[in-house]
């Protein structure tokens, strides 16, 4: 029996609207968030022009994966500094990171360790945008004088009850603290599909949308750098011929400054 993929389809694979809903959200981002992406990319291009790092933070759980997508990635910016905390990530035990992302002042201590400077750029991803690990990180960054680009959902921030237990005690939303807010339009519950006969929604798509926004930020940043006559520092694939040799200058430049290189 052949293990080759089948090319002929007897009938379409039902996705219950998952593809359409996800692509629709991406198109909504393109239509309605273009100016915010353009402004955010201008801050990122400024950081490159000033030889600054671009800091990236995920406020807990699966939002930390977007930070990983932007870091040391073929075609990605070499000056990305992930403010990575394993305790908040999916590589910690699940119930432990859930507790930690709800822990007041934990996010402050993480950002404080990375010593952001006035004028630095910090991108914060958290589609819910109300939990303590996100709000505290944003407040610490503001206290340090950093500029915050927030990628989150206005729906979660507006529709969650003011007294919901996962909110930061100060009641703030991430967009309240952002210099530039990019809406990913993630719906409360983060699932896009309902299977008839099964009452629990499935198929989250927030990460797909946030990954898309992350790469749109990169594309626009590189475009603006080229338009200004600035060479953007962009990794090539380390697995392609000549990749390591090409990347060596960025490793030499950023390894002393990026803690996770």
C-alpha positions in Angstrom: 0.0 0.0 0.0 1.4 3.4 -1.0 2.1 6.0 1.7 2.0 8.8 -0.9 -0.6 11.5 -0.2 -3.9 11.1 -2.0 -4.4 13.8 -4.7 -8.0 12.9 -5.8 -10.8 13.9 -3.4 -14.0 12.0 -3.4 -15.8 14.7 -1.5 -14.7 18.0 0.2 -13.5 17.8 3.8 -16.0 19.6 5.9 -14.5 22.4 8.0 -17.8 23.9 9.2 -16.7 27.4 8.1 -13.3 27.4 9.8 -11.3 28.5 6.7 -13.9 31.1 5.7 -14.1 32.6 9.2 -10.3 32.7 9.6 -9.7 34.3 6.2 -12.5 36.7 6.8 -10.8 37.9 10.0 -7.5 38.3 8.2 -9.3 40.4 5.6 -10.9 42.4 8.3 -7.5 43.1 9.8 -6.3 44.2 6.4 -9.2 46.5 5.8 -9.6 48.0 9.3 -6.1 47.8 10.9 -3.9 48.8 8.1 -3.2 52.3 9.5 -2.4 50.9 12.9 -0.1 48.3 11.4 1.6 51.1 9.3 2.1 53.3 12.5 3.4 50.3 14.5 5.8 49.4 11.7 7.1 53.0 11.7 8.0 52.6 15.3 9.8 49.4 14.5 11.6 51.0 11.6 12.6 53.8 13.9 14.1 51.3 16.3 16.1 49.7 13.5 17.3 53.1 12.3 18.4 53.9 15.9 20.0 50.5 16.4 17.6 49.5 19.1 16.1 46.1 19.8 12.4 45.5 19.2 11.1 43.7 22.3 8.2 41.2 22.1 6.1 39.8 24.9 3.3 37.3 25.2 1.0 37.7 28.1 0.6 34.0 28.8 -0.2 30.6 27.4 -0.6 30.3 23.7 0.1 34.0 23.1 3.7 33.4 23.9 3.9 31.3 20.7 3.6 34.5 18.6 6.7 35.8 20.3 8.5 32.6 19.3 7.3 33.0 15.7 8.9 36.4 15.4 12.3 35.4 17.0 15.2 33.9 15.1 12.9 33.1 12.2 13.8 32.8 8.5 12.6 36.1 7.0 12.2 37.7 10.4 13.9 40.6 11.9 17.2 39.9 13.6 16.9 42.6 16.3 13.8 41.0 17.9 14.4 40.5 21.6 11.8 38.0 23.1 10.9 38.8 26.6 10.5 35.2 27.2 9.4 33.7 30.5 9.1 29.9 30.4 6.7 30.1 33.4 4.1 31.8 31.3 4.5 29.6 28.2 2.9 26.4 27.1 6.2 24.7 27.9 5.4 25.1 31.6 2.8 22.8 33.1 -0.6 24.1 31.9 -2.3 24.6 35.3 0.9 26.3 36.5 1.1 28.9 33.7 -2.6 29.5 34.1 -2.0 30.5 37.7 1.0 32.6 36.9 -0.7 34.6 34.2 -3.3 35.6 36.8 -0.6 36.6 39.3 -0.4 40.3 40.1 3.2 41.8 39.7 4.6 38.7 37.9 4.5 40.5 34.6 6.2 43.5 36.1 9.1 41.5 37.3 9.6 39.8 33.9 9.7 43.1 32.0 11.8 44.8 34.7 14.5 42.1 34.3 15.0 43.0 30.6 15.7 46.7 31.5 13.7 48.5 28.8 15.0 52.0 28.1 13.1 55.2 27.2 12.0 55.1 23.6 12.3 51.3 23.3 9.5 49.5 21.4 7.6 46.7 23.0 5.1 44.6 21.2 2.6 42.8 23.5 0.5 40.0 22.3 -2.5 38.8 24.3 -5.8 38.3 22.6 -7.7 38.6 25.9 -5.8 41.7 27.1 -7.1 41.9 30.7 -5.1 39.5 32.8 -2.5 40.6 35.4 0.6 39.2 33.6 -0.3 41.4 30.5 -1.4 44.5 32.3 1.5 44.6 34.7 4.0 44.0 31.9 2.5 47.0 30.0 2.5 49.2 33.1 6.2 48.3 33.8 7.1 49.1 30.2 5.3 52.5 30.4 7.1 53.3 33.6 10.3 52.6 31.7 9.4 55.0 29.0 8.9 52.4 26.3 6.4 52.6 23.4 3.8 49.9 23.4 2.3 48.2 20.4 -0.6 46.0 21.6 -2.1 43.2 19.6 -5.3 42.1 21.3 -9.1 41.8 20.9 -11.5 44.6 21.6 -14.2 42.0 22.0 -12.7 40.3 25.0 -11.8 43.7 26.6 -15.2 45.2 26.1 -17.4 42.1 26.7 -15.8 40.5 29.8 -17.5 41.6 33.0 -15.7 44.3 34.9 -15.5 42.1 38.0 -14.4 39.0 36.2 -11.8 37.2 38.3 -9.1 37.0 35.6 -9.0 40.8 35.3 -6.2 42.8 36.8 -7.5 44.4 40.0 -7.1 47.8 38.5 -9.6 47.0 35.8 -7.5 48.2 33.0 -7.5 46.8 29.4 -4.4 46.4 27.4 -5.6 48.9 24.8 -5.9 51.5 27.6 -2.1 51.3 28.0 -1.0 51.0 24.3 0.5 53.7 22.2 -0.8 51.8 19.1 -3.5 49.2 19.4 -4.0 46.5 16.7 -7.3 44.6 17.0 -7.3 40.9 16.1 -11.1 40.7 16.6 -10.8 37.4 18.5 -14.3 36.5 19.8 -14.8 35.6 23.5 -14.1 31.9 23.9 -11.6 31.8 21.0 -13.3 29.1 19.0 -14.7 29.4 15.5 -16.5 26.1 14.9 -19.5 24.3 16.3 -20.1 20.7 15.2 -23.8 19.8 15.0 -24.6 17.5 17.9 -21.7 18.7 20.0 -22.3 21.7 22.3 -18.6 22.7 23.0 -17.1 25.1 20.4 -13.8 24.0 18.9 -11.0 25.2 16.5 -9.5 28.4 18.0 -8.0 30.8 15.4 -6.5 33.6 17.5 -3.0 32.4 16.9 -3.5 32.2 13.2 -4.6 35.8 13.2 -1.9 37.0 15.5 0.8 35.2 13.5 -0.6 36.9 10.4 -0.4 40.3 12.1 3.1 39.6 13.3 4.2 38.9 9.7 2.3 41.9 8.4 4.3 44.1 10.9 7.5 42.6 9.6 6.6 43.1 5.9 5.6 46.7 6.5 8.7 47.4 8.7 11.0 46.1 6.0 9.1 48.1 3.3 9.5 51.3 5.3 13.2 50.6 6.0 13.9 50.1 2.3 11.9 53.2 1.5 14.1 55.2 4.0 17.3 53.7 2.6 18.0 51.6 5.7 19.0 48.0 5.4 16.8 46.0 7.7 18.5 43.2 9.6 16.7 40.1 8.4 17.6 36.4 9.0 18.0 34.0 6.2 17.1 30.3 6.8 19.9 28.7 8.7 19.0 25.4 7.0 19.5 26.7 3.4 22.9 26.8 1.7 24.8 29.9 2.9 22.4 30.7 5.6 24.8 30.4 8.5 27.4 32.4 6.7 24.9 35.2 5.9 23.5 35.3 9.4 26.9 35.3 11.1 27.1 39.1 11.2 23.7 39.4 12.9 24.7 36.7 15.5 27.9 38.7 16.2 26.0 41.9 16.5 23.0 40.8 18.5 24.2 37.9 20.7 25.6 40.2 23.4 22.3 42.1 23.5 19.5 39.5 22.9 19.4 37.2 26.0 18.0 34.2 24.1 20.4 34.1 21.2 
